[in-house]
């Protein structure tokens, strides 16, 4: 990472980790939790939930 920043391949603010890529990959996987669990190789939903950062889509409250 240091070498890539020094070589101007990426900017400092774009720095990432391999572990961060796992989080992003699981979060970006389309489909059900079951599909995400299978794709990530996790055996339990608890382990999957650590890496899955999906934000639920909700219907906003109606204004009166």
C-alpha positions as CSV (number, residue, x, y, z in Angstrom):
1,X,0.0,0.0,0.0
2,X,2.8,2.4,0.9
3,X,4.6,1.7,-2.4
4,X,1.4,2.3,-4.4
5,X,0.9,5.6,-2.7
6,X,4.5,6.6,-3.2
7,X,4.3,5.6,-6.9
8,X,1.1,7.7,-7.2
9,X,-0.8,4.6,-8.2
10,X,-3.5,5.5,-5.6
11,X,-4.0,8.6,-3.4
12,X,-3.6,8.4,0.4
13,X,-7.4,8.9,0.8
14,X,-8.0,5.9,-1.4
15,X,-6.0,3.5,0.9
16,X,-7.7,0.2,1.6
17,X,-7.0,-3.2,3.2
18,X,-7.6,-6.7,2.0
19,X,-10.0,-7.2,4.9
20,X,-11.9,-4.1,3.8
21,X,-12.2,-5.7,0.3
22,X,-13.9,-8.7,2.0
23,X,-16.4,-6.4,3.7
24,X,-17.1,-4.6,0.4
25,X,-17.4,-7.8,-1.6
26,X,-20.0,-9.3,0.8
27,X,-21.9,-6.0,1.0
28,X,-22.0,-5.6,-2.8
29,X,-23.1,-9.2,-3.5
30,X,-26.7,-9.0,-4.8
31,X,-29.3,-11.4,-3.5
32,X,-30.4,-13.0,-0.3
33,X,-28.4,-13.5,2.9
34,X,-28.3,-17.2,1.9
35,X,-26.6,-16.3,-1.4
36,X,-24.2,-13.9,0.4
37,X,-23.3,-16.6,3.0
38,X,-22.6,-19.2,0.3
39,X,-20.5,-16.7,-1.8
40,X,-18.5,-15.6,1.2
41,X,-17.9,-19.1,2.6
42,X,-19.2,-18.2,6.0
43,X,-20.8,-21.1,7.9
44,X,-23.1,-19.0,10.1
45,X,-25.3,-16.0,9.6
46,X,-23.7,-14.4,12.6
47,X,-20.3,-14.5,10.9
48,X,-21.8,-13.1,7.7
49,X,-23.5,-10.2,9.5
50,X,-20.1,-9.0,10.7
51,X,-19.0,-8.4,7.1
52,X,-22.3,-7.4,5.5
53,X,-22.9,-3.7,5.8
54,X,-26.1,-3.5,3.8
55,X,-28.3,-0.6,4.8
56,X,-31.9,-1.7,4.8
57,X,-34.2,0.3,2.5
58,X,-37.3,1.5,4.4
59,X,-40.4,3.5,3.4
60,X,-40.2,7.0,4.9
61,X,-43.0,8.0,7.3
62,X,-45.8,9.9,5.7
63,X,-46.1,13.6,6.6
64,X,-49.4,14.9,7.7
